[in-house]
Amino acid sequence: MTARMQHDWHRHGLRSPEDLEALVAERLEGTGHASTSTGDARREPSYADFLGEQI
């Protein structure tokens, strides 16, 4: 992937396939307990949150 294309992913608020791969790997490695115990501290904004900001 070229530098320009990587910039475009982030410019549009999207994550590159490499970023997603790293995020999934991080979450899979750290799952020694139920995911509900993490609470809102690590909560990422949802698409609904994004739409709410636009209104």
Secondary structure, 3 states (H helix, E strand, C coil): CCHHHHHHHHHCCCCCHHHHHHHHHHHHHCCCCCHHHHCCCCCCCCHHHHHHHHC
